[in-house]
Amino acid sequence: MTEHKLEKYLKKEFIPPTSPASLTPVIISDSKGRYLENQCTTAFEKNIKWWYKSGQTSSQGLAWLKNNLASKIGHLDNISLYVWLGTCDLTSYDRSSKLVSLRPNPEEEVQTVINNFRDIKELLSAYPICKLTFLEIPIFSIFEWNKSHDHPSPNQFKNQDDSLIVNIIEINQQIRQLNNLVHVGSPAFSLDIYHSVACKSKNSRKRPRDLYNFNLYIDGIHPKINLSKVWLRKISNRIRTDCWQ
């Protein structure tokens, strides 16, 4: 998409429900969640609870849920939990340089993410009234992140981007299978940065990363305002279905 198409999407009317919710919507995430919460302006959006932590992996999210889920449900009553983790599992972050790189064995990380999601599903099974949805991981760019943080030669990370994309697609396919088991679905966030112009190009040197418009991100990972608003709207559509049935 482009900024223009995002703006066009946002012009569509969102009609919030008028009856009380049967479940409280909660999103557990890494730092992506903060960017969406910052765009919450309506009463409907402000009812969403956010449990996010910068750099949080699926393993850390699972551990946090094990320690806190019972007390949180006791406080909020029954919830519809949206798990938006996995982005930070596939890459390593160097705090001193603020640079990111692909982990040495990303295929193993893919399996770790899926195993953690299965464990979260098992954890939620103790609360049969609650709902659970795994949100897909948006495609992101190691190259764009490192470029925005002044790496002297960021082009070397383009190959890592291509491998990263393959692994994100694999996780998202597994997420769809997990969601199908409980009859829910996730927005396909990566479609919102899919670069249709690039897709139609006949350039034989086109690489996987060329199919995405990373200009819609601040830094290759975090969404700009319009993309944040679109993702928030799409999650809100999901919440309206899940929490008001």
C-alpha positions as CSV (number, residue, x, y, z in Angstrom):
1,M,0.0,0.0,0.0
2,T,0.8,3.7,-0.1
3,E,0.0,6.5,2.3
4,H,-2.8,7.5,0.1
5,K,-4.4,4.0,0.2
6,L,-4.0,3.9,4.0
7,E,-5.8,7.3,4.2
8,K,-8.5,6.0,1.9
9,Y,-9.0,2.9,4.1
10,L,-9.3,5.1,7.2
11,K,-12.1,7.1,5.7
12,K,-14.4,4.0,5.9
13,E,-16.8,4.4,8.8
14,F,-16.3,2.3,11.9
15,I,-19.5,1.7,13.8
16,P,-18.8,0.8,17.4
17,P,-21.3,-1.5,19.3
18,T,-23.7,0.1,21.7
19,S,-24.3,-2.9,24.0
20,P,-21.9,-3.8,26.8
21,A,-18.9,-6.1,25.9
22,S,-19.0,-9.7,26.9
23,L,-15.2,-9.9,27.0
24,T,-12.5,-7.3,27.7
25,P,-10.0,-7.0,24.8
26,V,-6.4,-7.3,25.8
27,I,-3.3,-7.2,23.5
28,I,0.1,-8.5,24.7
29,S,2.8,-7.3,22.4
30,D,6.3,-5.9,22.1
31,S,6.9,-2.2,21.3
32,K,4.5,-2.3,18.3
33,G,1.7,-2.1,20.8
34,R,2.8,1.3,22.0
35,Y,2.6,2.8,18.6
36,L,-1.0,1.6,18.2
37,E,-2.0,2.6,21.7
38,N,-0.8,6.1,20.9
39,Q,-3.4,6.3,18.2
40,C,-6.3,5.3,20.4
41,T,-8.7,8.2,20.4
42,T,-12.3,6.8,20.5
43,A,-14.1,5.4,23.5
44,F,-14.1,2.0,21.8
45,E,-10.3,2.1,21.3
46,K,-9.6,3.3,24.8
47,N,-11.3,0.2,26.2
48,I,-8.5,-2.0,24.8
49,K,-6.0,-3.0,27.4
50,W,-2.3,-3.1,26.4
51,W,0.3,-5.4,27.9
52,Y,3.4,-4.5,26.0
53,K,7.2,-4.4,26.6
54,S,9.9,-3.3,24.2
55,G,11.9,-6.2,22.9
56,Q,9.6,-8.8,24.4
57,T,10.0,-12.2,22.8
58,S,7.4,-15.0,22.7
59,S,9.3,-16.8,25.5
60,Q,9.2,-13.7,27.7
61,G,5.6,-13.1,26.9
62,L,4.7,-16.7,27.8
63,A,6.7,-16.4,31.1
64,W,4.9,-13.2,31.9
65,L,1.5,-14.7,31.2
66,K,2.2,-17.7,33.4
67,N,3.0,-15.4,36.3
68,N,0.3,-12.8,35.8
69,L,-2.6,-14.2,33.8
70,A,-4.7,-15.5,36.7
71,S,-4.5,-12.2,38.6
72,K,-5.2,-10.1,35.5
73,I,-8.3,-12.1,34.6
74,G,-9.3,-11.8,38.3
75,H,-9.1,-8.1,37.9
76,L,-10.6,-7.7,34.4
77,D,-13.0,-10.6,34.4
78,N,-13.1,-12.7,31.2
79,I,-10.9,-11.5,28.4
80,S,-10.3,-11.8,24.7
81,L,-6.5,-12.1,24.5
82,Y,-4.6,-11.1,21.3
83,V,-1.0,-12.3,21.2
84,W,1.1,-10.1,19.0
85,L,4.6,-11.5,19.7
86,G,7.3,-13.1,17.6
87,T,8.9,-10.0,16.0
88,C,11.8,-10.0,18.5
89,D,12.4,-13.7,18.4
90,L,14.0,-13.7,14.9
91,T,16.5,-11.0,15.4
92,S,19.2,-10.0,17.9
93,Y,19.5,-6.4,19.2
94,D,22.9,-5.0,20.2
95,R,22.2,-2.4,22.9
96,S,25.5,-0.6,22.6
97,S,25.3,-0.1,18.8
98,K,21.5,-0.2,18.6
99,L,21.8,-2.4,15.6
100,V,19.8,-5.5,14.7
101,S,20.9,-8.8,13.0
102,L,19.2,-12.0,12.0
103,R,19.7,-14.8,14.6
104,P,22.1,-17.5,13.5
105,N,19.4,-20.3,13.3
106,P,16.1,-18.5,12.4
107,E,14.4,-21.8,11.6
108,E,14.9,-22.9,15.2
109,E,13.5,-19.6,16.4
110,V,10.4,-20.2,14.2
111,Q,9.8,-23.5,16.0
112,T,10.3,-21.8,19.4
113,V,7.7,-19.2,18.6
114,I,5.2,-21.8,17.5
115,N,5.9,-24.0,20.6
116,N,5.4,-20.9,22.9
117,F,2.1,-20.1,21.1
118,R,0.9,-23.7,21.7
119,D,1.9,-23.3,25.4
120,I,-0.1,-20.0,25.6
121,K,-3.1,-21.8,24.0
122,E,-2.8,-24.5,26.7
123,L,-2.5,-21.8,29.4
124,L,-5.7,-20.2,28.2
125,S,-7.5,-23.5,28.1
126,A,-8.0,-23.2,31.9
127,Y,-10.3,-20.2,31.2
128,P,-12.9,-21.6,28.8
129,I,-15.0,-18.4,28.7
130,C,-12.0,-16.4,27.5
131,K,-11.0,-16.2,23.9
132,L,-7.5,-16.3,22.3
133,T,-6.2,-15.0,19.0
134,F,-2.7,-15.0,17.7
135,L,-2.0,-11.9,15.5
136,E,0.3,-12.3,12.5
137,I,3.7,-10.8,12.5
138,P,4.1,-7.9,10.0
139,I,7.0,-8.1,7.6
140,F,9.8,-5.8,8.8
141,S,13.3,-4.9,7.7
142,I,16.7,-5.4,9.3
143,F,18.3,-3.3,6.6
144,E,16.0,-0.3,7.1
145,W,16.4,-0.4,10.9
146,N,20.2,-0.4,10.7
147,K,20.2,2.2,8.0
148,S,18.1,4.5,10.2
149,H,20.6,3.9,13.0
150,D,23.6,5.0,10.9
151,H,25.2,1.7,10.0
152,P,28.1,2.5,7.7
153,S,27.2,-0.2,5.2
154,P,23.6,-1.4,5.7
155,N,23.4,-3.0,2.2
156,Q,24.9,-6.2,3.7
157,F,21.7,-6.8,5.6
158,K,19.5,-7.1,2.5
159,N,20.2,-10.8,2.3
160,Q,19.2,-11.1,6.0
161,D,15.9,-9.4,5.1
162,D,15.2,-12.0,2.5
163,S,15.7,-14.8,5.0
164,L,13.8,-13.0,7.6
165,I,10.8,-12.6,5.3
166,V,10.7,-16.4,4.6
167,N,10.7,-17.1,8.3
168,I,8.0,-14.6,9.1
169,I,5.8,-16.1,6.4
170,E,6.3,-19.5,7.9
171,I,5.3,-18.3,11.4
172,N,2.2,-16.6,10.0
173,Q,1.1,-19.8,8.2
174,Q,1.4,-21.6,11.5
175,I,-0.5,-18.8,13.2
176,R,-3.4,-19.2,10.8
177,Q,-3.5,-22.9,11.6
178,L,-3.6,-22.3,15.4
179,N,-6.3,-19.7,14.9
180,N,-8.4,-22.0,12.8
181,L,-8.5,-24.5,15.6
182,V,-10.5,-22.0,17.7
183,H,-12.3,-20.4,14.8
184,V,-10.7,-16.9,14.9
185,G,-8.6,-15.0,12.5
186,S,-5.9,-12.3,12.3
187,P,-5.6,-9.3,10.0
188,A,-2.8,-9.9,7.4
189,F,-0.8,-6.9,8.4
190,S,1.9,-7.5,5.8
191,L,-0.6,-6.9,3.0
192,D,-0.8,-3.3,4.2
193,I,2.9,-2.8,3.2
194,Y,2.7,-5.0,0.1
195,H,4.1,-3.1,-2.8
196,S,1.9,-3.9,-5.8
197,V,3.9,-1.8,-8.2
198,A,7.0,-3.9,-7.4
199,C,5.0,-7.1,-7.8
200,K,4.0,-6.1,-11.4
201,S,7.6,-5.4,-12.3
202,K,9.3,-7.8,-14.7
203,N,12.7,-7.1,-13.2
204,S,14.4,-10.5,-12.8
205,R,16.6,-9.2,-10.0
206,K,13.7,-8.4,-7.8
207,R,14.1,-9.9,-4.3
208,P,11.6,-10.7,-1.6
209,R,12.2,-7.5,0.3
210,D,11.4,-5.4,-2.8
211,L,7.8,-6.5,-2.6
212,Y,7.2,-4.4,0.5
213,N,6.9,-0.6,1.1
214,F,9.1,0.0,4.1
215,N,8.5,3.7,3.8
216,L,5.4,3.2,5.8
217,Y,7.6,2.4,8.8
218,I,9.5,4.9,10.9
219,D,12.6,2.7,11.1
220,G,11.8,-0.5,9.3
221,I,10.1,-2.1,12.3
222,H,7.7,0.4,13.9
223,P,4.7,1.8,11.9
224,K,4.2,5.4,11.1
225,I,0.9,7.1,12.2
226,N,-1.3,6.1,9.3
227,L,-0.1,2.5,9.3
228,S,-0.6,2.4,13.1
229,K,-4.2,3.7,12.6
230,V,-4.9,1.1,9.9
231,W,-3.6,-1.7,12.0
232,L,-5.5,-0.5,15.0
233,R,-8.7,-0.3,12.9
234,K,-8.3,-3.8,11.6
235,I,-7.7,-5.1,15.2
236,S,-10.7,-3.2,16.3
237,N,-12.8,-4.9,13.7
238,R,-11.7,-8.2,15.1
239,I,-12.4,-7.1,18.6
240,R,-15.9,-5.9,17.7
241,T,-16.6,-9.4,16.4
242,D,-15.0,-11.3,19.3
243,C,-16.1,-9.3,22.3
244,W,-19.7,-8.3,21.4
245,Q,-21.1,-11.6,20.1
